[in-house]
Every structure is written in structure tokens, then in C-alpha cells.
Amino acid sequence: MKKILAVLLAVSIALSLFVFASAKDDAFKVSDAVIVVGKNAVATDLYAAEKLEYYLEKITGADISVITDDNAVQDKEIVVGSTNRAEVQFENPKNGSYVIKSDKNKLVIAGYDTRGTIYGVYGFLEKFCNCRWYEANVIKIPANADLTVENGIDIKYTPYFEYTETDTASSRDPEFSIANGQSGSVYRDLSAEQGGDVEYIGSFAHSLVTFYCSADKYFAEHPEYFALHGGERVPEQLCLTNPDTIEVVYNEVITVLEAEYKPEKSMQILSLTQHDNQKYCECENCAAIDNENGSHAGTMINFVNTIAERVKATGKYENVVFDTFAYQYTRKTPTKVVPREDVIVRLCSIECCFGHTLDDEKCELNKEFMKDLSAWGKICDRVYIWDYVNNYRETCCIFPNFGVMQRNVQIFAENNVKGVYEEGNYYINECDAEFGEMRTYLLSQLLKDPYMDYETEMYGYLEAVYGPGGKHIGEFIEIITDHAVTDRKHLSIYQKAEETLYKMRNKDIKRCDELWEMAYDEALTDTQREEIKRSELSWRYWKCANKKVEFSRLRPMYEWMTAQDELYDDLVKFGVKKIGEGIGDRYLSECEILHYIRPPFKWTKLYDEVYWDFIDPYFMKLYNVIEKIYFFFR
């Protein structure tokens, strides 16, 4: 019996080696291949082929030719887009779908639509060449002269979402956006040859009274167009049941469409969204509809449906859909009125906790959101999400939401959400002091594939941006993630810096300081060292706000004041001007006394505190005396 088992094992191993060897024999070197496009290839296929040629030459060091399919079949071919070389079948395709498949002498990359082939090329470069577009200026292109294409590749990819959007600096770069699957148009303008985008036209958000039926234009002469709130007409919202208001908005919508409509776009979105305040209309007609529906969304959906119906009745704008918010007072679903098929409802998560996952049943804030997500999904086929991934109150400070981002995007996908906007640090050019760009990369990858290897991608980014010491910053992120929340403590997008991390003991803080120091010591370039120092600002800001270590009031006064001054100077050095928003934009004050003696979240003049300027020169004289006393006794 043992002999029989031994023989069977030997045969099995031999067969395995034979199959492996056969697969290797069927593989071909990329440097031996040519890229093939259709003789009459569309612009997007040509663009995709050019990008593939560029990167494969960078990777292999070889010259790779691009030919058209009216040439004779070559020994080794990489076929891009629609050609006579291969017929590609798609099952339940969507815009952006692609296939990547290979046989003995041929690799085929083809998309369902104009965007699909380009996504497929970048998908191949990512999956099989290990390329990454971490930031607009941080691109990983591993050299591999012996890069091969194995036989039997069979990938069918369909995007999880029809619309995806992020908003930091890299998001505005076309190639970063395409490589990472960004399809929205608000922060980028993708040309037709780049596959185009899903375009918001007219206005992206908060369009009513600001863009449509503008208060500046109409309120003085026609206050009846606007909300009756608290017994008086106010210019902050519209009266959504006034026929004249509807007529004004409809005519302005038609004007926008006549100017900006593009029938060749896969989709254009026209946003009819409430302004960013709570002053909804309480007139008799609006109140009746809202009361009947048990939600202020009753008047909003009814209003948007009316505009959409009238526009579609013109028969001119088939690829246009209409967008409105489920936001704050309109977040709850109406019980009677139902959105039309061409109406998008953007559900906003602004009240949620971002330390617990949205489906954490112990988190009361998120339980309510999940109820609303489920309810809207039952009456609307096109639910979009406006999600938040930034601390707007203290943007310079750490926002430890890294432990929930993947699960939250999975929740969106599992609840049939069609589009996601991840609002982050959109003012990163004025406040780049934390991990905004890393969030953008990770969220872009999650929106492409919510089930991707999150940890691998995060540590890949950390190494690419911060160098070999990036692994230590990864450990730092793990520590702060563990301290983001407790069962009864939450993480909001307006979190005070003193409440950002819970139960951080002295040993935790000491370890975090060590990790930043080790990361810096292991950096290989000045650029990596600069990025480490930039991101460390968020940790120093937290310590300053919480009076820890060098900012402790148990230290001599001169030491903690100097530490605060050094932090302030470094913020300025790294181009930080704005430390947050919420109660107005919060820009760093130039008044020295503020950053010497006040906590960092008060390094801004929220009010006209002119007495600080008066005290400032006298304080600096006092500080110089304190400095002399400090060094005298050392």
C-alpha cells in the first residue's frame, strides 16, 4: 500500500511539474511582443495603447512597436481595444468594464466602452507589472527586463460604482485619476481620448439659492420665491412649492443644458440641492407635503421630480440625470413621494461616527444612518453617497479613521450604492499636514475594489512615500487607530483635538515618538525626510493640543512655549495656512503671542481680538526675560 501511495505521489509531482513547465513554455516575454490596435481605432484605444507602450518600455528597457490590425499576425501580440484579432464577450457590463485574457502567443486587453480599455491597461500594469500611482508625483514602475505574460490569464472586471470622486491634490491629476479609477469631473477634466468622465454640469452642490434662483438676483424683489422660516422670508433656502420658483429654476436649468449639454457623455448630472443650512420652508403648502411624507425630503423630491419631468418632456436630454441631497433635514426618506428613475439621491453621512464602522450596531449614530441607507435603497435605484474622511475642525490634527474606511466602502457596495464622493481635505494646498494623500490613494483603490488587500496597499504607499522607515509610520497608524474610539466615544468630522485619541498612555505616546524618529533615521532621500516631517506635524499638533511631552505644562515655561513656537514655525515652513474650517475658515494668525501661549486650535482669530496685537510686543519682551532666566539656571 505504501509503495502504491509513493508511486501515486511521484506521478502527481511529475504531472504538476509538467503542467508548470508547460505554462512556462507558453509564457512569452513582453519585450518580444508588439502592441496591436485596430486600423480604425477610436481615440481612447490609441491613448490606451500609447500609455501601455510607454510603461512597458520603462519596465523592460526594450523598444516596443505599435502596429494596426491590418498588418500580418505577429508571433507575440498584445492586443488593445477593438480589433480583428479577438472577439471579446462581456457579461452584464457597465461603463468601465474590461477583460484581460491571454493564450500562448497573445494578450488581449479590451474594454466595454471608451473608459474600459484604458482602465484595462492600467489594471494590467498594476496586477501583472506591479506598477502603482500612489500620488501624482509618486509613481512606482519596477524594472523587469524579463517581464513575461503567462498563458491562461482570464480577468473580467466590472466597476463597483458608476461614479467615484476624491478631492485632494493628486485627485486633480488626470493620470492619477485614470490609473486609480476616478470617474467624476468635479476635480479633474478628463479629455475624450482619456475616456471622459461622469460630469456634473452647472453646479456640484448646494445649488439652490446660490446657483439656481439666486438670492442675490431675486430675493429683494421676490421674497415669496424663498423659504418662510420662523415666520419670515429668508434668502437661505427656496420655497419649493411656489409655481413661480419652479418656473425660474426650470428656465435656468434649460439655459445650463443649452450651454453645456454633451450627448456623447456617458452621463451628465444636474444638481438641484439645498443650501448648507437648516432654514427650510415652513409655508402652508411646503409644510403640508412634508407632514404627509414625514420628512422635509417630501418637498425636495417632489420639486426635483417636477423639474426632471419637464426637462425630459422636451425630448432633448436623454443622458441627463438629476441629483439632490438626503442631507441633514432631508436625510429621512419620504413616505409618499418616490424619486423618478432619472433622479439621484445623494445620502450624506455628515452626522456619522468615523471611528466605528457604519454597520457597528453598538454605535447609535451609525445605526440611524444605516436605517436611512436601507430606506432610500428601497425607493430609489440611484443612491449616491457623500462621505466624509477629514477632520474639518482641526485638519492639522490626526484623524484616525483608517480602521473603518474599507468596511464603509464595502457597505456602500453591498447596499447597491451607485456612486461615492469621498470628501476629504479638498483644501490640501493650504493645509497639507497629515495623511490626506494616503487616504486619497487608499480610497481610490477601495472604490475600484472594496475587497482589495488594504494593508498591503497602505504599506506599499508608506514605503514609496516615506522610504524604508515607512513601516514605522505604519505601526504609528495602527496605534492611533486602536485609540480612535471606545464603545461610548465617537469620532466626528468636527472633533476637538483634545478628544481625537482616547486612552493614550504615556508609554503609547513615547512609542509613537520613537516610531517617527526611526522613520526619519531610515529615510534615504531629502524628499522622504521632508514628507516624514510634514506628516509628523499632525502628531506634534495633537501633542501640543493635549499638552504632552515637550508641550507639557510640567516642563519649564520656556521649554513648552519654545516647543509651541517651533511647531508654529514648521507649519508655516511646510506651507500650512489654514488649520481648519467649520466656524468660518481658520487661518493661522501672525500674532506671536497666540502661538506661544495658546493651544494650536486657537492659533487663529475667529473674532476680532485686537487686544492680542496690542499685548504682543510687551509679551515678546517678557519672553526674552524668561529665556534669560531659563538659561541662567541651567
C-alpha positions, 0 to 999 in steps of 0.5 A: 500500500505504501509503495502504491501511495509513493508511486501515486505521489511521484506521478502527481509531482511529475504531472504538476511539474509538467503542467508548470513547465508547460505554462512556462513554455507558453509564457512569452516575454513582453519585450518580444511582443508588439502592441496591436490596435485596430486600423480604425481605432477610436481615440481612447484605444490609441491613448490606451495603447500609447500609455501601455507602450510607454510603461512597458518600455520603462519596465523592460528597457526594450523598444516596443512597436505599435502596429494596426490590425491590418498588418500580418499576425505577429508571433507575440501580440498584445492586443488593445481595444477593438480589433480583428484579432479577438472577439471579446464577450462581456457579461452584464457590463457597465461603463468601465468594464474590461477583460484581460485574457491571454493564450500562448502567443497573445494578450488581449486587453479590451474594454466595454466602452471608451473608459474600459480599455484604458482602465484595462491597461492600467489594471494590467500594469498594476496586477501583472507589472506591479506598477502603482500611482500612489500620488501624482508625483509618486509613481512606482514602475519596477524594472523587469527586463524579463517581464513575461505574460503567462498563458491562461490569464482570464480577468473580467472586471466590472466597476463597483460604482458608476461614479467615484470622486476624491478631492485632494491634490493628486485627485486633480491629476488626470493620470492619477485619476485614470490609473486609480479609477476616478470617474467624476469631473468635479476635480479633474477634466478628463479629455475624450481620448482619456475616456471622459468622465461622469460630469456634473454640469452647472453646479456640484452642490448646494445649488439652490439659492446660490446657483439656481434662483439666486438670492442675490438676483431675486430675493429683494424683489421676490421674497415669496420665491424663498423659504418662510422660516420662523415666520419670515422670508429668508434668502437661505433656502427656496420655497419649493412649492411656489409655481413661480420658483419652479418656473425660474429654476426650470428656465435656468436649468434649460439655459445650463443644458443649452450651454453645456449639454454633451450627448456623447457623455456617458452621463451628465448630472444636474444638481438641484440641492439645498443650501448648507443650512437648516432654514427650510420652508415652513409655508402652508403648502411646503409644510403640508407635503412634508407632514404627509411624507414625514420628512422635509425630503417630501418637498425636495423630491417632489420639486426635483421630480417636477423639474426632471419631468419637464426637462425630459418632456422636451425630448432633448436630454436623454443622458441627463440625470438629476441629483439632490441631497438626503442631507441633514433635514432631508436625510429621512426618506419620504413616505409618499413621494418616490424619486423618478428613475432619472433622479439621484439621491445623494445620502450624506453621512455628515452626522456619522461616527468615523471611528466605528464602522457604519454597520457597528450596531453598538454605535447609535449614530451609525445605526440611524444612518444605516436605517436611512441607507436601507430606506432610500435603497428601497425607493430609489435605484440611484443612491449616491453617497457623500462621505466624509474622511477629514477632520474639518475642525482641526485638519492639522490634527490626526484623524484616525479613521483608517480602521473603518474606511474599507468596511464603509466602502464595502457597505456602500457596495453591498447596499447597491450604492451607485456612486461615492464622493469621498470628501476629504481635505479638498483644501490640501494646498493650504493645509497639507499636514497629515495623511490626506494623500494616503487616504486619497490613494487608499480610497481610490483603490477601495472604490475600484475594489472594496475587497482589495488587500488594504494593508498591503496597499497602505504599506506599499504607499508608506514605503514609496512615500516615506522610504524604508522607515515607512513601516514605522509610520505604519505601526504609528497608524495602527496605534492611533487607530486602536485609540480612535474610539471606545464603545461610548466615544465617537469620532466626528468630522468636527472633533476637538483635538483634545478628544481625537485619541482616547486612552493614550498612555504615556508609554503609547505616546513615547512609542509613537515618538520613537516610531517617527524618529526611526522613520526619519533615521531610515529615510534615504532621500531629502524628499522622504525626510521632508514628507516624514516631517510634514506628516509628523506635524499632525502628531506634534499638533495633537501633542501640543493640543493635549499638552504632552511631552515637550508641550507639557505644562510640567516642563519649564515655561520656556521649554513648552512655549519654545516647543509651541513656537517651533511647531508654529514655525514648521507649519508655516515652513511646510506651507500650512495656512489654514488649520481648519474650517467649520466656524468660518475658515481658520487661518493661522494668525501672525500674532506671536503671542497666540502661538506661544501661549495658546493651544494650536486650535486657537492659533487663529482669530475667529473674532476680532481680538485686537487686544492680542496685537496690542499685548504682543510686543510687551509679551515678546519682551517678557519672553526674552526675560524668561529665556534669560532666566531659563538659561541662567539656571541651567 
